[in-house]
Amino acid sequence: MPRMPADSSAEVIAVRFTDVRLSYGARAVLSDIDLVVPRGSITAVLGPSGSGKSTLLAALTGELVPVAGTVEVFGKPVPQRQHDLLEMRKSLGVLLQGNGLLTDLTVGENIALPLRTHTRLPAPVIDRLVEMKLNAVGLRAVIDAFPRELSGGQARRVALARALALDPPLMIYDEPLSGLDPIAAAVIMSLISGLNDSLGLTSIIVSHHVHETLAVCDRAVVIANGRIVFSGEPAELEASTDPLVRQFLDGNPDGPIAFDTASRATLSPATLSRREAA
């Protein structure tokens, strides 16, 4: 059942991309991107490696300014002024692929870091909040451990707790299942779904793990060949007969999505021309 009513009014939209074009220098990555993420939903952004999923996130967090179009978060354009951008980012929680935990700090110190940096809360309150965040991901017992002492799944859950430290209304998960075994992956997806409901979050999951992600999301978007080729509910995605969508879902090496898309994206136009001519 959808978490939000099917309404496009501004008050229920968390993220909106309107006619966005994204490039790195002369190299176009994504074009004609129109995307709406309802408030309270879990939206999956799927696609093969190198398709532009992380580029989409870069535009959302303000790291990459669109060549054209607008990106809005909770009804306001993503700012370009550094001070305003830093303020906006406090409303975003980001779970990175590599976790990003500082190895010289304990688990508790890692989670406390954003609270100490961005708030003036007294130390006892911060300590209590750290315990609450760890309890939310089921890891209160490891508060004094160092990241090197954790399993991959535990480290990912600690990184999730840190991303939640400032109580952001919008959570962004960049390949949250990367490097995890099936059990740890299932735990992470269960946490994402449960926390989204219990905390009233809006979540965007960028992933190429299709079946695990579709199991918890309300809406799905597929990016391929520089554009959005599908946007709709998970059941509609799985029933799609679009050749681009089917190639990605079925894992076929042959089809309209070129196998070397990722490597081509890093090559200059001159290099591509020489290869194609050869």
C-alpha angles and dihedrals in degrees: 000000000000115000094220134037117262094259128133096200116130096247093065098042117095100177131017129183113190120192091325124180119190127194141166103220108303093345113097113212107171132012137186094011113178113171136159123193112194117224111258094021134117108228122189120210106199135179144120122291112285094021095120103264094131090044088058089054091049089058091048094052093043096247090119123039113215118245087219138001132033137277118203130189115197091344098310128101115250102261125234099202108098097230093049091045092053090051091050092050091060086072091056126079113198126195107198126210092242094041092235094226116163106241096209093057127073121243091261093049091050092055093043093052098084090044092052092044100047105028139050095221116145117255096252091055092048090050090052092048091051090053090049093051092049091047089053090060094039097249107105090128094065096056093118097041124104121237092251089062093058131088118240092260093048092050090052091051091049089051088051091052090051091049087055094048096103093041094244116194091216123054123194120196116195108198093325093181097051111133096000128128117238094263094049089045091053091050092052093049091048090052092049091052096043095046092047090057100038096045097036093239132162112226135196116192117195108197149136091211095101108179097041091049097044089055092069105027131095096204135020134205124192121203121197137149092011099306145065108276097177138023123171146078122329093249090053090050094052090048094048119123095192107131093226092050094043093050091054096043094045095041095234115171091207122064145075092313107080115231091224095051092119095050093043090055091064096049126093119244090248092055092047091051092052092049094048091047090052 
